[in-house]
Amino acid sequence: MAILHWTQPLHFPSFTSPPLFSSSVSSRTVHCKCKSTKENLNNTALVWFKHDLRIDDHTALIAASHYRSILPLYIFDHRIISRFSDETLEIALLALTDLREDLKNLGSNLMIKFGDAEEIIPELVSKVNAVDVFVEEEVEYNLRNMVHFVEQSLSNRSSLSQEKPPRIVLWQTPFFNDVKSLKELPASYVDFEKLKSSPTSPLECPALPCCDQDLDWGSVPTFGEIKRYMSENIWKLNESWTSIKAVSAESILRRDRFGRVGMRNGMTEVLEESDQAEDSDQLTLANKPAQTKKWKKTVFVSRTGNTVRGGTSVVLNALAGYLRYLEGTSKDEWREVHEKLRNAESRTGASFRVLFGSALLLGIISRRRVYYEALKYEKERNAGFLSPFGYSAETVAAAVDTVSSMEWYWLMALKSQIYIEGKFSVRIWRWNGYVVQYTVVGHEGPAILLVHGFGAFLDHFRDNAEVIADAGNRVWAITLLGFGKSEKPNIVYTELIWAQLLRDFVVDVVGEPAHLVGNSIGAYFAAIVAGLWPALVKSIVLMNPAGSIVPSYSSVPLAEERQTSGVSWLGSRILSFYLKLSVGSIVKNCYPTNKGRADDWLINEMLRASNDPGVLVVLESIFKFNLSIPLNYLLEPFEGKVLIIQGMRDPLSKSSFILSMFKRHCTGIEIKELDAGHCPHDERPEEVNSFICEWVQSFERKY
């Protein structure tokens, strides 16, 4: 089986890289450009649509147009659609309807299938004698594996029939000509920006050759049909875990003045149907077909929602209205876009991802097309020039900054999976459409999730994960959204958002209750998960935790809605400047007994992340943190299941006082004291590893 990497004909270079799946891909992996040849003119190509639901700026369709015939295909595979919210799924159905019409206008069609891609694609390849299968390259671990399973299935069938196996052609839509080698992608965004001197342009799709065989093309299903299909799927989550994801932290804290919901055998009681509908992003859509007719005159999924609905032409029209926010308009749909923009602008520029995030995730519009249209409009406003001093409209800046940031994190995510740059092999998970890095070590035993502190990343557990796994555990470590090489989107960060991310990671990735191990603010996030969704947590280990003990608390305050303020905006920039100058001394100060562990690698990685796009937004959260939910409240359901590991020389907290408060106001808590600072797991890894392994083994024997 040959895998080719292809970007665009003639002038767009391919990334030169080792096999995508180094442990299992076939030995004959090829990386090259795909050019029009006489051989192609006599053959059939299959184009597999996943997150590229468009004909505009679709490089694979342009390549496939040189073949004798083309078979465009979309598969409702559970591994793809189970990741979508109800609203995103609704948009996907609308986009597929428009995509089919667009393909028909070009002389082709779109085949719709249900099932597993590794079963459907080989059957179709055999039926139409396809020689190439075009697939957009993915960064998500599970989706990359899915492509690999298709590759294996194609190879197995070809070996049985003794035929030449078809090729998997991986394609991308690069922003910049100057990024010629993924291996040489700069580590710093500052250096990456220097390469952006030669932007590429989006491409128009030519007429397409139709697959003239007698085929069953299928039909675009209704929303209700998709929901029924998913409910019958053997891979679906059990109902109790699905309901846990549907309930937000705010809803649980709102249930009564103590913030408690009923507990039944350690399981969180499901909210009433009306509450669930409020928390699950338009769960009321479940029994309705796609809204193609009802909202035909709107560019949004619903009158109340802020998400632009499917179809490239609709999205492009909405984008044009978004960019022209400062202009008066007589167009009803543009006025609607302007109104939604104002509603979604929780902070400057945040509205773009809110309105267009689903369209970008589904590939209804390419990041490159957004970039091109935004700069085109900016030139129109400035007599054909781009100012070196910034953009003339905030909406132009929001569009350009968002897609440029997405491109950067996508490239880093791809590189991190092809090249092992740190101690661990990296995997990618998407949370709410954002790129999140994680790793997993070990193959059997209890599940343990390691959660880092503020400013750190998964590699901060460099000498913990493997040792703990070798003791008979399966260990996950995550880089939280906003840190390390995970994405740093323009959102309002709160402790509840990070806790919900951890909740969803346990449900979606770990797949079973886990022991949560957190450091500093990461320990506080872990405690929130344990307190609000105890069914997901076996036990909890807190290392120098943030948060406080509130004796005899009478209620748990709900955080007010947090918006960007002038103080947080200015403070984040001052803090960023200070941290870049002082990060070395700050980190070393947190390692009082073993300053050698605060080495150049750790400091350089923190400095690298400090230059990432979006980092200032994360720093703003420091000025808006609300750690008012008491730790003793969160740990109440976990009597006998909490271990505190405290570095007694922590320069950021009064360790003796904190431990005395734990002892007085929390029952059944075990405490381990260490002669260490704020990060005992990295400063004294041998002792901490021993504590954690003994704790988990003791817990598993007891329970």
N, C-alpha and C positions, 0 to 999 in steps of 0.2 A: 504494500500500500504506500503510495507516494502522497505526501502532504506538501502542497505548494503554498508559499506565501505570495500574495499578489495585492498590489495596491491600485495602480492605474497604468494604462498603456503609455509607452514611450518615455515620459519624463518623471514619473513618480517612483522612486526607488523602493524596493522591498527591504524590510528589516532582515538582516542576516543574523540568524540565531540558531541555537541547537534545537533538537526535537522538543515539541511542546510538552510531551508526556515522557520525560526522559527514562522513566522506569519501565514503560510498557509500549511505547510507540514502535512501529516497525523500523527495521534497520535502514530501509531505503527511504529516508526522509529527505525531501528536496526542497530547497528554498530558492525561488526564482520568480521572475516576472512571467505573466501569462500574456502571450502575444497572439494575434490572429495568425493562423496557419492554414494551409490547404487541408490538413488533417481535420481541423476544427470544423471546416465548412461541410464536412460529411458526417459529422457526429452530433450527438445530443448532449446538452448540459442540463443538469438539475440545479435550480437555485432555491435553497432552503431559507425561507424567511423566518426570523426569530424576533430580533429587536431592531429590525430594519424595514418597517412597514411603509415603504415609499418607493416611488420610481425616480424621484428627483435625487440627484447626487448619489446614485447607487452604483458603485463601481463594478459590482458583480454583474449587474444587468448589462452594462456596457460591454463587458468581456463576453458575456453569453450571447450577445447580439451577433457575434461573428460565427456562431455555430449554425448547423443546419436547422436545428429546432431547439426549443427551450421549454422546460417544464418548471414553472414557478410553483412552490409548495409551501403551505403553512400547516403545521401540526399542532393540534391542541394536546401537547404533552404535559402531563401533570407536573413535571419538574420545572416547566416554564410558567404555566398559568397559576400554579399554587402560590407563587411569590407575589401575585398581583392583589392589590386591594380591590374591593368591589368597584370602586370608581375607576381605577386603572383598567380593570377588565372590561367595563362598559366602554371606555375610550378605545380599547383594542378592537372591540367588535365593530365600532363605527369606522375605525381606520381600515380594517380588513374589507369592509364593504366598499369603501372608496378605493382601496388598493386594487380590488378586483376590477372595478370599473376603469381605472386608469390603465391597467394592463390590457384590458379588452380594447381600449382606444388605441393601443400600440400594436394590436394584432395578436395578443397573447391572452392568457387567462390565469386564474389562480386556483390551484387545487387545495381543498380543505380536507384534512384528515384528523382522526382522533386516535390516540394511542401512543405507543413508545416509538421514538424516532428510529431506534436501532432495528426495529421490525419493519416499519413502513418504508423507510428509504431504500434498503436493499431490494425489496419487492418491486418498487417503482423503477429503480435503476435497471433491474433485469427486464422489466416489461417494456421500457422505452429504449433500452440499450444505451444508457447514458455513460459517457466516459469520464465526465467531471462532475463533481458535486461542489457547488460554490457555497461557502459558509462564512458568515461574518465572524471574525475572531472575537472570543469572549474573554473576560477576565475572571468571572465568577468560577470558583472551584467546581461546583456541581455541574455547571453548564459546560465547562471544559471537559469534564469527565463524560458528559453525555455525548459530545462530539467524538470523543475517543471510543465510546461504545459503538457508535455508528461505524467508525473506521474499522474496528475489530469485526463487526458483523459483515461488512463488505468484504473484508479479507477472507473470512471464513467461507463465505458463499463462493467467492472466486476460486479458492483453493479446491473446493469440492468439484466445481465444474471445470477446473483446469483452464480458466480463462484469465486474461489479464485484468487485474483489479482496477476499478475506477479510482480516480484521484480525488482526494479532498483538497480543495483549493481555498485556503484561508485568506480573506481579504480585509482590508481596513480602509478608512477614509482619513488620511493624514492631513494635519493642518499645514505643516511646514516642510518644504523641500529640504531644508538644512538638517533635519533629523534623519540622518542616513543609516544609523546603526543603533538598534535598541541597546546593545551592550555598551555603547559609548554615550548613552543618555546621561546628561550631567546629573549629579546627585542633588545639586542646589537649583531651586527655581530661578534664582538670580542669574546663574549661568545659562539656564535653559532659555530665558528671555532674550539673551544675546544672540541666540540662533534664529530668532523669529524675524529675520530680515526678508525672507522670501515666502510669503504665504501662498498656498495653493487656492485654486478656484473651484467651486462646485460645478458639476457636470450635468448636462441635460441628457435624458435617456432617448436613444434613437428608436425607430420601429423595431419590433421584436419578431423573430420567426416563431410561428405557432407550432406546437406539438400536434401533428395532424392525426395521431392515433385516436381510436375510439376509447375514451377514458371517462370515468366517473369523476367529475370535478367537485362534487359535493356542494354544500350550501353553507353560507355563514349562519351559524346558530344564533338563537336568541340568548339573552342573558340567563333566563330561567333554565334553558337546556344545558348551558355550561355549568350552572350551579348543581343541577341534578347529576350531571356527569361526574363532577368532582365529589359529590356526596357518595357516589357508588365506588369511588376509587379506593383500592386496597391500601394506597400509600397515604391516605388522609390521616391527619392527626386525630387522636381520640378526642371525644367531645369535651372532656374536662380541660384538656390543654388548649384546645381552640378557644374555649370560653375565657381562659386566663388571659390570652393575648387580646381578647376583645375588650377587656376592662382596663381603663386607664388608671394611673396612680391617683389622679385628681378625683375620680369617681369613688375610689375606695376611701380616700380621706374625707370625702364629703358624706359618707353614709350616716354617720352620726357624730356627735360632738367629740367622741373619742377617736373617730376615724376608723373604728373597727367594723369589719363585716363578720358574719357568723363563720365559725370554723367547724367543719365536719371531718373528723379523722385526718386533720392536717390539710384538708383541701379548702381553698377559698370558695365560699358560696357564690354562685353565679348571680349577677345582678338581674333585676327584673327586666322583662323584655323591653320596656320603654327605655331603661337606662342603657341597655346594650345597644339599642339603635342609635342613641346619642353618641356612643363612644366608638363605633366601628366604621366610621367613614361611609355613611350612606348605606347602612345595612338594609334599609328599606328597598333598595334596588333589587334584592334577591329574587323577587317573584315577578319582575317586570322585564319585558324585552328591551333591547337597545332603543334609546330615545331618538331615533333618526327622524321621526315625523313631529313629535310633540314639541321639540325645541329646534325646529328647522331654522328659525330666524335668529337663533342665538349662536354664538361661537363657544358657549360653555356647556358643560354636561347638564347642568340644571340652573334654574334661576337663582338658587342660593349658593351654589358651589363656585369656587374660584379657579377651576381647572379647565383649560381649553380642551375642547373635544376633538375627536379624531379626524383624519383626512388632511393631507399635506396642504391642499389649497386653503382649507379653513385655517390651519395653523399659521400659514404664511400671511394670510390676511390679518389675523390677530396680531402677529408679530409686527406687521406694518403699523397697525394702530398703536401698539405698545411703544414703539420707537418714537412715534409722533405725538406723544402725550402732551407736549408743550404747545401743540398746534390746535387750533379750533377745527372741528370737523362736523360735517352734516351726515356722516355715515352712522346709522344706528349701532352697528356692531362695534365700531371704533369707540363710540361714546360708552358702550357697555364695557369694553376693555379698560377704558380709563377709570370707570367706576370700580371695577374689580381690582385694578392696580392699586387704587387708594386703600381698599379694604385689606389687601394682602401685604401692604408695605409695613410689616412689623419693625423693620429697620431698613435703612437706606439700601436699595437694590435687592432686597429679599423677595420682592414681588415677582421677579422674573422666574425664579425657580418654582415658586408656588403656582404660577399660571401655566408655565411651559414644561415643568418637570416631567410629567407623564408623557408628553409628546416626545421629549428627548429620550426618556427611558425606553419607549417603544420604538424609537427610530422613525417616527412619523416625519420628523425633520432632523437633518443631520446637524451636528455641532458646527461643522464647517459652513453650512448654509446660514446659520444664525450669525456667525462671525462675519461672513461676507455681506449679508444684508445690513448688518449694523454699521459696518465701516462704509458701505456704499451710501447709506443715508447720512452718515457723518460728513462725508465728502460733499454731498449735496448741500448741506448746511454751511459748508465752509469753502465754497467756490472751488471744489475739487481737491482740497488739501486736508491733510490730517495734522492737527496741531501736536507738537511735542510736549505740550503742557497739560494734556488731558482732553477728555471729550467734552463737547459743548452741551450735552444733555445727559442727565443722570440715567435715563432709560438706556441710552446707548452704552454707557459705562457698565450698567448692570448686565446687559446682554453679553457684551464682550468679556467682562470679567468672569461671568458664570461659566461660559463655554470654554474659555481658556483654562480656567481652574479645573473643570471636568476633564479636559484633555490631558492636563498634567498628571492628575491622579490616576487616570486610566493608563497612561504610559508607565507610570511607576508601578502600578499594580501588575501590569503585564510583565514588566522586567523582573519584578520580585519573584514571580512564579517560574520564570524561565531560568533565571540565574539566582542561585542561593548566595545572597550577599552577606547575610548574618549567620548566626549559629543555627537558626532553624529554617526549615522550608516553610514558605509562606503560602497561605491560602486566602482567597478573597470571598467575602460574603457581602451581599448588598442589603442594607437596612434602609427602608424607606427610599430606595433608589441611590443611596450613598455607598461609596466604596469603603469597606472596613476590612482590615487585615487581621488574621489570626493564624495560629499554628496549633497542631495537635501532636502529642508525643505519647507513645504507648498504644498497645492493642487490646488490652483486657484489664479488668479490675474496676474499682470505683471511679466515677467521673469527678474530676477536680477542675475548677475554673479559676485561673489566676487573673487578678484585676490590678493593674498598675495605678500609680498615683498621678497627680497633676504634673504635666510636662514630660512624663515618661512614656513607655511603649512596651510592647510585648517582650522585646529583648532585654528589658530590665530584669527579667527572670532567667537570665543567661545561664546561671549555675543552679537553678532550682528545678526547672521543668523536667529535664532528662533524669536527674537523680530521683525525683519523686516518682516519675514513670517507671524507672528501673525497680522500684520497691513494690511493683505490682499494681500500678494505677494507670488510668488514662487521663492525661493532663492537657487541658486547653489553656492557651494564653491569648488574650485579645488586645489589640491596640484600639482604644476607644475612639469614637468619632471625635475629630478635632485635635488628635495627637499623633505623633510619629508620622508614619506614611499613610495613615488612614485619611480619608477626605475631611476637609475643613469647610463645610458649606456655610453660606451666609444665613444662619438661623439664630434664634435666641436660645442659647444653651442654658439649661437648668439641671439641677441635680435629679429631677424627676425624669427628664428626657434621657439622661445617661442610665438611670436605673431601668427605664423601659427598654432601652437598647440591650442591656444585660438580660432582662427577662426574655426578650425575643430570641436572643442568642442561645439561651438554654433550651428553649422550646424548638427552635428551627435547626440548630446545629448540633448541640450536645444530645438532645433528644431524650433525656431522662433526668431525674433529679440529681443535683450535683452538690459537692462540697465547695462552697465559695470561699476563696482566699483573696483578701484585698489589703492593699497598703494605702495609708493616708486617705485622700479623698475617695480613692477606689474602694477602700474598706467601707466608707459611708454609703457609697452607691450599692455595694453588696448587701449592707445591712437593710437598705430600703427594699431591695428585692426580697430578702428573707422576711421582713416584717409585713409586706403587702401581698406577696405571693408565696407563702410558705410551702405550698405543694411542690415548688420547684427546687427546694433547698433541703439537703440532708443535714448539713451542719455549716457553721460559718467560722472562719478564722480571720480575725481582725488584727492587722499589724500596724501599730501606731495610728489608730483610726482618727479621722476628723470627726467633728460632731461633738455633742455635749450630752451630759446626763442632767435631766431636769427632775428633781425630787417632787413627788406628788403632783405631777402635771395633771391639769384638769381638762385640757383639750389639746388637740394637735392643730396648730394654725395652718391654714391653706395659704400658699404663697400667692401674692397678688400678681396680676399680669405684668410681666417685666419687659419694658421697652428700652431702646437705646437712649441714654441720657448724655448730655454734654460732658458730665463728669466721667462716665465710663468710657466715652469716646477718647477724651484727652488722656485719661488715666492709662488706657491700654497702650497708647503710643509712648507715653513716658516709661511705662513698665517694660515695653518691648526694648526700648533703647537701653534701659538699665540692665535688663537681663542679658542682652548681647554683650555688654561690657563686663558683666560680673558673674556670668553663669558658672565659670570655673570655680571661683571662690565660694559661691553659694552652695554648689554641689559638694565640694570638699568639706564645707562646714557641717553638712548633713551626715558625714562619715567620720566622726571624731576618733574612733578607735582603729580605723583602717583606711586612711586617706588614699592609699594606693588603689583602692577599688573605684574611686572617683577618677578614673583614668581618661586619657585623651579620647578614646573611642566613645565613651559615654557622653562626654562633654561635646564632642564634635557632632554626635547624632542629635543632641538637643539643639545645638546651633543650626544644624541643617534644617530641622523642622521649624525653627523660628523664622526662616525665610519663605516658608510655604505660603501660597495664597490662602487667605482666610484666617491666618493665625491671629490677627488683631481682633477679629470677632470673638475668638475663643478667649483671648485675654480679657475682653470686656466682661466676660461672665464672672471673673474674679470679683468685680465690683458689684455684682448682682446676686452672688451666691446667697442662698437662704438655707442654712443648716438647722432650721428651727425644729425639725422633727426629732424628738429626743431619741438617743440611742437606746435608752432603757425601754421606751415604748416599742421600738422596732424589734428588740430582742426578747420581748415578753413571751412570744410563742415558742421560744427556743431554749427553755430551761434545760440545762445539761448538755446543750449542743453548741456551745459557744466557747471558743478558745481565743484569748487575747495574748498576743505576743508583743511586748512593749520594749522598744529600745529606750533604756532609762536615761540616756544622754542626748535625747532628742532636743535640738536647739529650737524647734518650732512649737514645743508644747511643754507643759509642766507634767512630766510623766508620773511622778509620785502622787500628785493631786488627782490626776485622771484615774489612776488605778484605785485610789481610795474611794472615789465616787462609784466606780464599777462594783467594788466589794460591798459597799453600803446599800446600793439601790438596784442591783441586778443579782438575781439568785441563780445558783447552779452554773456559774461561769468559772472556767479554769483559766489561770493566768500564768504566763511564763515571762520572766524578766530577763533581759539581756543587756550586757554592757555594750551597747551600740547606740547609733543615732536614729535618724528618721526612717531609714530604709534598711531595717535589720536583715531582710531576706537577701540583699545584695552585699551588705557589709559583712555579715556573718552567716554565709549561706549554709555551712555545714550544720550549725546548731539549729537554724530555722528548718532546714530540710528534715532533720531528725524529729523536731517537734511535730511537724505537719504529718509525716509518715506514721509516727506513733499514734497521733490523734485519730487519723482516718482508720487505721487498723483497729484501734480500740473501739471506735464508733461502730464499725462494720460488725465486729464480734458482738457488741451489745445489742444492736438493733437488727 
